[in-house]
Amino acid sequence: MLYGFYAIKSKHGGEVNAIVANWISQASFKPRLIALCLQNTCYSDNLTEKGRVFAVNLFLKANVDSIKPFTKSRAKNPEKMKEAKFSEGPETGCPIL
């Protein structure tokens, strides 16, 4: 896996969210699996648990301005997903930045 900053996006029903992570680990080559941890009190953990889906975007140094809106919690920036440009993933419906 490439190193960088990651946006973890989650969805349940009509609710979507994105948070920033700087550590994700590959857990298996076959099948391809990753491991990540979410704080159990964060909004994305709740959406991921209920929706059972998430997506990961990798941001490189050149994309540093693109990731800034997702560094604040939903409580501090409740409109961050309304301001974000994203499409829905074809299989999961999770936001793809």
Backbone torsions as a table, in degrees:
resi	resn	phi	psi	omega
1	MET	NA	146.3	175.6
2	LEU	-76.4	149.0	177.0
3	TYR	-94.0	142.3	177.6
4	GLY	172.6	-152.2	172.7
5	PHE	-108.7	143.1	-175.4
6	TYR	-119.3	143.4	169.8
7	ALA	-102.7	121.9	177.6
8	ILE	-99.9	117.9	-178.5
9	LYS	-110.8	142.6	-179.0
10	SER	-135.9	162.1	-177.3
11	LYS	-151.1	141.8	169.6
12	HIS	-150.2	121.9	-176.1
13	GLY	59.2	-129.4	179.0
14	GLY	-92.3	1.1	-178.5
15	GLU	-92.8	133.7	176.0
16	VAL	-131.5	155.5	177.3
17	ASN	-154.1	160.1	175.6
18	ALA	-140.7	138.9	175.6
19	ILE	-133.0	163.6	-179.1
20	VAL	-100.2	137.6	173.6
21	ALA	-130.6	148.7	176.5
22	ASN	-117.6	8.8	177.4
23	TRP	-145.7	119.7	172.1
24	ILE	-136.8	142.7	-177.5
25	SER	-122.4	140.8	173.3
26	GLN	-74.4	126.7	-176.5
27	ALA	-100.0	-23.1	-177.9
28	SER	-159.4	146.3	174.7
29	PHE	-87.5	-37.8	-176.8
30	LYS	-138.7	105.1	-1.8
31	PRO	-73.3	160.5	178.9
32	ARG	-70.1	117.2	179.8
33	LEU	-133.4	149.3	173.7
34	ILE	-123.5	159.3	175.6
35	ALA	-120.9	135.7	174.0
36	LEU	-146.8	158.4	-179.8
37	CYS	-120.8	140.0	175.2
38	LEU	-123.0	140.1	175.8
39	GLN	-63.3	130.9	-172.7
40	ASN	-69.6	-6.0	176.7
41	THR	-102.3	-0.5	-177.9
42	CYS	-84.3	153.3	-177.4
43	TYR	-59.2	-39.7	-178.7
44	SER	-65.3	-33.9	177.2
45	ASP	-62.3	-43.7	178.7
46	ASN	-61.7	-46.1	179.5
47	LEU	-64.0	-41.8	-179.1
48	THR	-65.6	-41.5	179.8
49	GLU	-64.5	-43.3	-178.7
50	LYS	-76.2	-42.4	-176.3
51	GLY	-83.8	-21.7	178.6
52	ARG	63.4	22.2	177.5
53	VAL	-141.4	152.7	171.2
54	PHE	-156.2	163.6	177.3
55	ALA	-132.9	155.8	-178.8
56	VAL	-126.0	130.4	170.6
57	ASN	-113.6	139.3	175.8
58	LEU	-98.5	130.4	175.8
59	PHE	-113.1	129.2	176.3
60	LEU	-96.1	175.1	-178.2
61	LYS	-53.4	-36.9	-178.8
62	ALA	-65.1	-18.8	-177.7
63	ASN	-100.9	15.7	-172.2
64	VAL	-56.5	-37.0	179.6
65	ASP	-69.3	-29.0	-179.4
66	SER	-69.5	-26.2	-174.9
67	ILE	-90.4	-17.8	-175.3
68	LYS	-53.6	-41.9	-179.4
69	PRO	-60.9	-21.7	-175.3
70	PHE	-95.7	2.0	-180.0
71	THR	-80.9	-15.9	178.7
72	LYS	-97.9	146.9	-179.9
73	SER	-67.0	162.7	178.0
74	ARG	-62.5	-32.2	178.1
75	ALA	-63.8	-37.3	-179.7
76	LYS	-84.3	-25.5	-178.7
77	ASN	-141.1	72.6	-175.0
78	PRO	-65.6	-18.0	-177.9
79	GLU	-97.5	9.1	-172.4
80	LYS	-60.1	-33.6	-179.8
81	MET	-79.6	-24.2	176.0
82	LYS	-71.4	-28.7	179.8
83	GLU	-85.6	-17.8	-175.1
84	ALA	-82.0	144.9	173.9
85	LYS	-95.6	118.5	179.4
86	PHE	-151.6	161.7	173.1
87	SER	-118.1	163.6	178.6
88	GLU	-87.2	135.8	175.9
89	GLY	-61.6	141.2	-174.0
90	PRO	-64.3	-31.2	-177.4
91	GLU	-100.1	-37.0	-174.1
92	THR	-103.5	-22.7	-174.6
93	GLY	80.0	-0.7	178.2
94	CYS	-65.5	147.1	178.9
95	PRO	-62.8	135.8	173.8
96	ILE	-117.0	117.9	-177.3
97	LEU	-81.9	NA	NA
